[in-house]
Amino acid sequence: MYRKSRVLIMMTIFLVFILSVIIGGSIWSKANMYKLQPAEAASLIPARGPGEIQGDRNEREQAAHASAAKPAESVKKAAVKSALATAKTETATAEQAKPQSSSKTVYLTFDDGPSKLTKSVLQILDQFKVKATFFVIGKQAESSPELIRQIADGGHAVGNHTYDHDYDKLYHNFSEFWGQIKQTEEILRNITGYRTSLVRAPGGTYGHFDKTYFSLMAQAGYQVFDWDVDSGDSARKGVPSDEILKNATENGKRQSVVLLMHDGSGHDATVKALPQIIRYYKDQGYRFAPLTPEVKPVQFHTGGNLAKGRTAPDQAWIDSHIVLNAALFEKGLPLTVTAGGVQTKLEPGEYELREGALFVPLRATLERLGAEVAWSSASQRAEVKWNGQGFTLLPRTGEIVMRKEGEASGRRTGKVELRNDAIWISLRGLLEALGHPIAAVHKSDKQWTVRAF
């Protein structure tokens, strides 16, 4: 009984073994049926670069950290963006603040214009947003008034460089120099509407000005400017732009620089060098400004080969030309005059208040009111016509012959002066001679107002 049980157990174990082999082989065969060999696997994978393969290797790690990395990356990008914005803002602020907070100033000055080059100079200055000073020649201002207006309208300073730049005449005696200054001053005033007290002597003051020139110009209310850095653009004909740039930037690290350049004909190289000159001074932290009467003038010492035989003006000439001229530049109130339905305005310096009376220049005032004024050198008299009325004025005697429709209608004597080849007359006497006596005079904090019938 026992042997039969043992045989049955052994047969069962043998059958289980046989079944295991059969089943296991079948499973292994099926597994190998779906298993790809390396070469076969490679043929099914699209060709990829090293970076993509490396990306596959890191894919699971990146996926595992994705939710943590996204917030961190977002913060990083925001921080970089903020830093760049801050850097740009700080750089822009520094660039703007640098020249304005600096005590270093450069005054760019241009002599001998205006010419065809002046417009290019103005365009460059506008491009860099800097202001300059133009010392202009009266004769050329007469022929190119539109350029003078462009200079003034652009916020640049207009200075007086005499009428014709003729050394022999200007430095033979002071009265010739004075005459050219006054002639150019009136030309510029008629173009810009104001007087300039800024003057530069052609060739500079060294070897040209003596103590008389300096003293009388100062007494008359002018500021005479030389320079302390010379671009050398007029040292000879055809100075190249790189030499001009080199000279213009050798400033000895001055806190204040008055730089001499020229915008007259033949100075194309100066125009070419100008942008680099401006960039240099900007990089050095200078601010740019036009000259004003408040800027202390750079002036050379007297010396050199002064003209021989100069005679100083006598006191009578000084009293009639120099002393009263300074009043033209004194700060004051504008004067508004209304007569015959016409109104005009005289700026401070264009009229005078003396001994309780207002004095005005005859021609300038009447022409602004629309009158015609003619001067006869032969008879030394002025003829005035306005609205069917007029008068004849003899300035040496002060006699006024009033006329109506061409006929004499009365005579009177007025307060009249002949100064600097201009006739000055009391405003009251002028308006009465025209048949429009003064009705009211008023002074406010802003202006004088004169209203005539």
C-alpha positions in Angstrom: 0.0 0.0 0.0 2.8 2.3 0.9 4.7 1.3 -2.3 1.8 2.2 -4.5 1.4 5.7 -2.9 5.1 6.3 -3.4 4.9 5.4 -7.1 1.9 7.7 -7.6 3.7 10.6 -6.0 6.8 10.1 -8.2 4.7 9.9 -11.3 2.9 13.1 -10.4 6.2 15.0 -9.9 7.5 13.7 -13.3 4.3 14.8 -15.1 4.6 18.3 -13.4 8.2 18.6 -14.6 7.3 17.7 -18.2 4.4 20.2 -18.2 6.7 22.9 -16.8 9.2 22.3 -19.6 6.6 22.5 -22.3 4.9 25.6 -21.0 8.2 27.4 -20.2 9.5 26.8 -23.7 6.4 28.2 -25.3 6.6 31.4 -23.2 10.3 31.8 -23.9 9.7 31.3 -27.7 7.0 34.0 -27.7 9.2 36.4 -25.7 12.0 36.0 -28.3 9.5 36.5 -31.1 8.8 40.1 -29.9 12.4 40.9 -28.9 14.2 43.3 -31.3 17.9 42.8 -32.0 20.1 45.9 -31.5 20.5 46.4 -35.3 16.8 46.0 -35.9 16.1 48.5 -33.1 18.5 51.0 -34.5 16.8 50.9 -37.9 13.5 51.9 -36.3 14.8 54.9 -34.3 14.9 58.3 -36.3 18.4 59.8 -36.6 18.9 62.4 -33.8 21.7 64.7 -32.7 23.7 64.4 -29.6 21.6 66.9 -27.8 18.4 65.0 -28.5 20.0 61.8 -27.3 21.3 63.5 -24.2 17.8 64.9 -23.8 16.3 61.4 -23.9 18.7 60.4 -21.2 17.7 63.3 -19.0 14.0 63.1 -19.9 12.9 61.3 -16.9 14.9 63.4 -14.5 13.5 66.6 -16.1 10.0 65.2 -15.9 10.5 64.3 -12.3 11.5 67.9 -11.5 9.3 69.7 -14.0 6.8 71.1 -11.5 9.6 72.4 -9.2 11.7 73.8 -12.1 8.9 75.9 -13.8 8.4 78.3 -10.9 12.2 78.7 -10.5 12.7 79.4 -14.2 9.9 81.9 -14.1 11.4 83.7 -11.2 14.9 83.7 -12.9 13.6 85.2 -16.1 11.7 87.9 -14.2 14.8 88.7 -12.3 17.0 89.0 -15.4 14.4 91.1 -17.1 14.2 93.4 -14.1 17.9 93.7 -13.9 18.3 94.6 -17.5 15.5 97.2 -17.2 17.2 98.6 -14.1 20.5 98.7 -15.8 19.1 100.5 -18.9 17.3 103.0 -16.7 20.4 103.6 -14.6 22.5 104.0 -17.7 20.1 106.4 -19.3 19.7 108.4 -16.1 23.5 108.5 -15.6 23.9 109.8 -19.2 21.3 112.5 -18.7 22.5 113.5 -15.2 26.2 113.3 -16.0 26.5 116.5 -18.1 23.9 118.4 -16.1 25.3 117.7 -12.7 28.9 118.3 -13.9 30.5 121.7 -13.3 32.5 121.3 -16.5 31.2 123.3 -19.4 32.2 123.6 -23.0 31.2 126.6 -25.1 31.3 125.8 -28.8 31.9 129.0 -30.8 31.8 129.4 -34.6 33.2 132.5 -36.3 33.0 134.1 -39.8 29.5 132.8 -40.8 26.9 132.5 -41.9 27.8 130.5 -45.0 26.5 127.5 -46.8 28.1 125.3 -44.1 26.1 126.9 -41.3 23.0 124.9 -42.0 25.0 121.6 -41.7 26.5 122.8 -38.4 23.0 123.6 -37.1 21.8 120.1 -38.1 24.6 118.4 -36.2 24.1 120.5 -33.1 20.4 119.7 -33.2 21.1 116.0 -33.7 23.2 116.0 -30.5 20.9 118.4 -28.7 23.7 120.9 -27.8 23.8 124.7 -28.0 26.5 126.9 -29.3 27.5 130.5 -30.1 27.8 132.0 -33.6 29.9 135.2 -34.0 28.6 136.4 -37.3 29.9 138.9 -39.9 27.4 141.7 -40.5 27.8 141.7 -44.3 27.1 138.0 -44.5 24.1 138.3 -42.1 22.6 140.9 -44.5 22.8 138.4 -47.4 21.6 135.4 -45.4 19.1 136.6 -42.8 17.3 133.2 -42.8 20.4 131.5 -41.4 20.6 134.1 -38.6 16.9 133.4 -37.8 17.7 129.6 -37.7 20.5 130.2 -35.3 18.4 132.3 -33.0 15.3 130.1 -33.3 17.4 127.0 -32.4 18.3 128.5 -29.0 21.9 129.3 -29.9 23.6 132.6 -29.1 24.3 135.2 -31.8 27.4 137.3 -31.4 28.9 140.3 -33.2 32.0 139.7 -35.4 32.1 143.2 -37.0 30.7 144.1 -40.4 33.5 143.2 -42.9 36.3 141.5 -40.9 38.9 143.9 -42.4 41.9 144.1 -40.0 43.4 147.2 -41.5 40.3 149.3 -41.0 39.2 147.7 -37.7 42.4 148.1 -35.9 43.5 151.5 -37.3 41.5 153.3 -34.7 38.7 152.6 -32.3 36.0 154.7 -34.0 36.2 152.5 -37.1 35.9 149.3 -34.9 33.0 150.9 -33.1 31.2 151.9 -36.3 31.3 148.3 -37.5 30.1 146.9 -34.2 27.1 149.3 -34.2 26.4 148.6 -37.9 26.3 144.8 -37.4 24.4 145.2 -34.1 21.5 147.0 -36.0 21.5 144.4 -38.8 21.2 141.6 -36.2 18.6 143.4 -34.2 16.4 143.9 -37.3 16.7 140.2 -38.0 16.3 138.7 -34.5 14.4 141.4 -32.8 17.0 141.9 -30.0 20.5 143.4 -29.5 23.4 141.2 -28.7 26.2 142.4 -26.4 28.4 139.5 -27.2 31.4 140.5 -29.4 34.5 138.7 -30.8 37.3 140.7 -32.4 38.3 139.3 -35.8 41.6 137.5 -35.2 41.2 137.8 -31.4 42.2 140.7 -29.2 45.9 139.9 -29.0 47.9 142.2 -31.2 44.7 144.1 -32.0 43.2 145.5 -28.8 44.9 148.0 -26.6 43.6 149.2 -23.2 41.4 151.8 -24.9 39.6 149.2 -26.9 39.0 147.0 -23.9 38.0 149.8 -21.6 35.5 151.5 -24.0 33.9 148.3 -25.1 33.3 147.4 -21.4 31.9 150.8 -20.6 29.6 150.6 -23.6 28.0 147.4 -22.2 29.7 144.7 -24.4 31.4 141.4 -23.4 34.4 140.7 -25.6 35.2 137.0 -25.9 38.4 135.4 -27.0 39.0 131.6 -26.5 41.1 129.2 -24.6 41.1 126.2 -27.0 41.7 126.7 -30.7 40.7 124.0 -33.1 43.3 125.3 -35.5 40.8 125.0 -38.4 42.0 128.4 -39.8 45.7 127.8 -39.1 46.2 127.3 -42.9 44.2 126.3 -45.9 43.0 122.7 -46.0 43.5 121.7 -42.4 42.3 118.0 -42.2 39.5 117.0 -39.9 41.7 114.6 -37.8 44.0 117.5 -36.9 41.0 119.7 -36.1 39.7 117.0 -33.8 43.1 116.6 -32.1 43.5 120.3 -31.5 39.9 120.8 -30.3 40.2 118.1 -27.7 43.6 119.1 -26.2 42.0 121.2 -23.4 44.3 120.5 -20.5 41.4 119.2 -18.5 39.9 122.6 -18.0 36.7 123.0 -16.1 35.4 125.6 -18.6 36.3 125.5 -22.3 35.7 128.2 -24.9 36.4 126.4 -28.2 37.2 128.3 -31.4 35.9 126.9 -34.7 34.7 128.4 -37.9 31.6 127.9 -40.1 32.7 130.3 -42.8 33.3 129.1 -46.4 36.1 126.6 -46.9 35.7 125.0 -43.4 34.1 121.7 -44.6 36.7 119.8 -42.5 35.3 121.5 -39.3 31.8 120.2 -40.1 33.3 116.7 -40.6 35.1 116.8 -37.3 32.2 118.3 -35.3 30.3 115.1 -34.4 33.5 113.5 -32.9 34.3 116.7 -31.0 30.9 116.7 -29.4 31.2 113.0 -28.5 34.5 113.6 -26.9 33.2 116.3 -24.6 30.1 114.4 -23.8 32.2 111.3 -22.9 34.4 113.6 -20.6 31.3 114.7 -18.8 31.0 118.3 -20.1 27.7 120.1 -20.5 27.2 122.3 -23.5 26.0 125.9 -23.3 25.8 129.1 -25.3 27.7 132.2 -24.2 25.7 134.8 -22.3 26.5 138.2 -20.8 26.8 136.5 -17.4 29.7 134.3 -18.5 33.1 135.7 -17.6 34.9 136.4 -20.9 38.1 134.7 -21.8 40.4 137.6 -22.9 44.0 137.7 -24.1 46.5 140.1 -22.6 47.3 143.3 -24.5 50.5 143.1 -26.6 51.8 142.1 -30.0 52.3 144.5 -32.9 49.6 147.1 -32.3 48.9 149.6 -35.1 51.0 152.7 -34.9 49.7 156.2 -34.6 46.4 155.3 -33.0 44.5 158.2 -31.5 42.2 157.7 -28.6 38.7 159.2 -28.9 38.2 162.5 -27.0 35.8 162.8 -24.0 33.1 164.5 -26.1 33.0 161.5 -28.4 33.0 159.1 -25.5 30.1 160.9 -23.8 28.0 160.9 -26.9 28.7 157.3 -28.0 29.9 155.2 -25.2 28.2 156.3 -22.0 24.6 156.2 -23.2 25.2 153.0 -25.2 25.4 150.9 -22.0 21.7 151.8 -21.3 20.8 149.7 -24.4 21.7 146.5 -22.5 20.3 147.4 -19.1 17.5 145.1 -18.0 14.2 146.8 -17.8 10.5 146.6 -18.8 9.2 146.5 -22.4 7.4 149.6 -23.7 4.1 149.2 -25.6 3.0 152.2 -27.7 -0.5 152.5 -29.3 -1.2 155.4 -31.7 -3.5 155.8 -34.7 -4.9 152.3 -34.2 -1.5 150.7 -34.5 0.5 149.1 -31.7 4.2 148.4 -31.4 6.5 147.1 -28.7 10.0 148.3 -27.8 12.1 145.9 -25.7 14.4 147.1 -22.9 17.4 148.7 -24.4 15.4 149.9 -27.4 14.2 153.0 -25.5 15.5 155.2 -22.7 13.9 156.7 -19.6 15.8 160.0 -18.8 14.8 163.0 -16.7 11.3 161.8 -16.5 10.9 161.4 -20.3 10.8 158.4 -22.6 13.2 158.6 -25.5 12.9 156.4 -28.6 14.9 155.9 -31.8 13.0 157.8 -34.5 13.4 155.5 -37.5 12.9 152.2 -35.6 9.8 153.4 -33.8 8.1 155.0 -36.7 8.8 152.1 -39.1 7.2 149.7 -36.7 4.1 152.0 -36.5 4.0 151.8 -40.3 5.4 155.3 -41.1 7.8 156.2 -43.9 11.1 157.8 -42.8 13.6 159.3 -45.2 17.0 160.9 -44.3 18.7 163.5 -46.4 22.5 163.7 -45.8 22.7 166.9 -47.9 20.2 168.9 -45.9 20.7 166.9 -42.6 17.0 166.5 -42.1 14.5 163.7 -41.7 11.2 163.5 -43.6 8.3 161.5 -42.0 5.0 160.5 -43.6 2.2 158.7 -41.8 -1.6 158.5 -42.4 -1.7 161.6 -44.4 0.3 163.6 -41.9 4.0 164.0 -41.3 6.8 166.4 -40.3 10.3 167.5 -41.2 12.8 167.2 -38.4 16.1 169.1 -38.1 18.0 167.1 -35.5 20.8 169.6 -34.9 18.4 172.3 -33.8 15.5 170.1 -32.6 13.1 172.0 -34.9 10.0 170.1 -36.1 7.9 171.4 -39.0 4.6 169.6 -38.9 2.7 169.0 -42.2 -0.8 167.9 -43.1 -1.6 166.8 -46.6 1.8 168.2 -47.7 1.3 171.7 -46.3 3.0 173.1 -43.2 0.6 173.2 -40.3 2.8 174.3 -37.4 6.3 174.4 -35.9 7.7 173.3 -32.6 11.0 172.5 -30.9 11.5 169.0 -29.5 14.0 167.1 -27.4 16.1 165.6 -30.1 19.6 163.9 -30.1 21.8 162.6 -32.9 23.7 159.6 -31.6 25.6 156.8 -33.4 24.1 158.0 -36.7 20.6 157.5 -35.2 18.1 160.2 -34.2 16.6 159.9 -30.8 13.5 161.9 -29.8 11.2 162.2 -26.9 8.2 159.9 -27.4 5.8 162.6 -26.3 7.2 165.1 -28.8 7.1 162.5 -31.6 3.5 161.5 -31.1 2.4 165.2 -30.9 4.2 165.9 -34.1 2.2 163.2 -35.7 -1.1 164.6 -34.4 -1.6 161.9 -31.8 -0.9 163.5 -28.4 -0.5 161.1 -25.4 -3.7 160.2 -23.6 -2.4 157.9 -20.9 0.9 156.5 -19.6 0.9 153.5 -17.3 3.6 151.4 -15.7 3.0 147.9 -14.3 5.3 145.1 -13.0 5.4 143.8 -16.6 5.6 146.8 -18.9 5.3 150.4 -19.7 2.1 151.3 -21.7 1.7 154.5 -23.7 -1.7 155.2 -25.3 -2.1 158.1 -27.7 -5.3 159.7 -29.1 
